[in-house]
Amino acid sequence: MLGDVYAFDGDYLYGRLHKITEGWRRDVPDYSVMEGGGIHLIDLMLWLCGERPARATTLGTNISTRATQFSHDDFMAATFEFPSGIIGRITANFGCVHRHHHVIRVFGTKATFIYDDAGPRLHTTRDETTRAIPVDEETLPNHKGALIPDFVRAVAEGEDASLPAQREFDLVSVTAAADQSLRERQPIEIEYV
């Protein structure tokens, strides 16, 4: 429906600054907001794009927390380059003034999918007079833990073929490369385990 996907944007809007300035995260050596939150958007990007990126470039800042005891970056922005030409952009924004929320935009040659505060919707034309089509699907489970029992049961019984171990290793490899790029202040070729 989207045509050829060429870009994936994901924003992890944490919106709970006190949890990194006053909570346990403040005291974790080398705490990473990409590992602590952005990883969820990276996971979604890998799943939707269906391939692994080859390279990561990351920048970060601590402007929102610089006058606190949190000594790490509270905002990270990573760009991922895929072999097919897809570009992925993920931000982990723990310093934002916003409610906790995830935003995604998937850009294809035939349509664009957006999920943000206005809900999920699909743009199917470049005509400026045409509005996006609302996507009438539930975006969240009834409560935070709703998916856990089925997940644990499936893993314990060996039923869940949709979560092979390699996918999880890929996720860790990509997230680690984003952090390494930030530390080294240069693009990083992603090494997969």
C-alpha angles and dihedrals in degrees: 000000000000094000114217109355111225103166140028121191122187129177121192102202105192099179095182103099093165091066092066098036097045107015133076093281090071091066099045111110110239093001111188123205087201090058092040098049116346089067089077091059091044088054091052091046092053092048096047096042093046095214141075122255118239100207140028132200119185138183128184144181140190100207094128093052104029093110092051136074091259102106101186135079112285093193127046129177118193129186119201125199117209125203090240091057096259113143119211123196120190128178127191103200110183094156097057126123095231139098116269104280144141122227124195135180122186114191121201135169091253104032145000124226118206130184118182139119090311090059133245118323143160128225109205101170140041090222106125092213094057120088125217119269112246113235106225100210132117108257099193136035119247091264138002096262098043095107098044102081094053091044094051092045092050093049093045091050094041092240103124106090090163092075106055116176093244091063090057091047089050090052092052091046093052094046092047090051090053090053092045091051090053093049094047095038092225141090114280129209104228115242112203124212 
